[in-house]
Amino acid sequence: MCKCMPPDKTDKEKVMSKRLSVGNLPHQMTGEELHSLFSEAGLVASAKIITYLHNGQTCGFGFVEMKTLAESQTAIALLHGRQVDGRPLIVKPDRPQSKCAFSRRRK
């Protein structure tokens, strides 16, 4: 295990992030649609869908940052598992990015 990796967090600490990771997005969803969807849970600071560099198509996941921790918790409770275009969304707190390149291979 890499020495620069942070220790695993408890479930309570994992929820304490305003930035959320959103998976299993429909490939035709836009950033504006993602922003609109998460605005149901509160004020959205930013919403971004990740795209492939070589062709610009969406990867099926993105990141949303809510204004407050309470709103991020509300978004998880409200939107995790919700069906969007026949796909159940996966909404969870985003893990902090490690400075170690090898940590991305973990899990």
JOKACOR-V887361 format. One record per pair of residues at least 12 apart in sequence whose C-alpha atoms are under 8 Angstrom apart, sorted by the first residue. I is the first residue (numbers start at 1). J is the second residue. Records with the same first field share a line. If there is no record, write none. Layout:
BEGIN
I = J ; J
END
This chain:
BEGIN
2 = 100 ; 102 ; 103
4 = 98 ; 99 ; 100
5 = 98 ; 99 ; 100 ; 103
6 = 98
14 = 93 ; 95
15 = 73 ; 92 ; 93
16 = 69 ; 93
17 = 69 ; 72 ; 93 ; 94
18 = 65 ; 66 ; 67 ; 68 ; 69 ; 71 ; 72 ; 93
19 = 63 ; 64 ; 65 ; 66 ; 72 ; 93 ; 94
20 = 63 ; 64 ; 65 ; 66 ; 72 ; 91 ; 92 ; 93 ; 94
21 = 61 ; 62 ; 63 ; 64 ; 90 ; 91 ; 92 ; 93 ; 94
22 = 61 ; 62 ; 63 ; 64 ; 89 ; 90 ; 91 ; 92
23 = 60 ; 61 ; 62 ; 89 ; 90 ; 91
24 = 60 ; 61 ; 87 ; 88 ; 89 ; 90
25 = 60 ; 61 ; 62 ; 84 ; 87 ; 89
26 = 60 ; 84 ; 85 ; 87
27 = 57 ; 58 ; 59 ; 60
28 = 58
30 = 49
31 = 47 ; 48 ; 49
32 = 47
34 = 47 ; 48 ; 49
35 = 47 ; 64
38 = 64 ; 75 ; 79
40 = 75
41 = 71 ; 72 ; 74 ; 75 ; 78
42 = 66 ; 67 ; 71 ; 74 ; 75
43 = 66 ; 67 ; 68 ; 71
44 = 64 ; 65 ; 66 ; 67
45 = 64 ; 65 ; 66 ; 67
46 = 64 ; 65 ; 66
47 = 62 ; 63 ; 64 ; 65
48 = 62 ; 63 ; 64
49 = 61 ; 62 ; 63
50 = 62 ; 63
63 = 94
75 = 91
76 = 91 ; 92
79 = 91
80 = 92
END
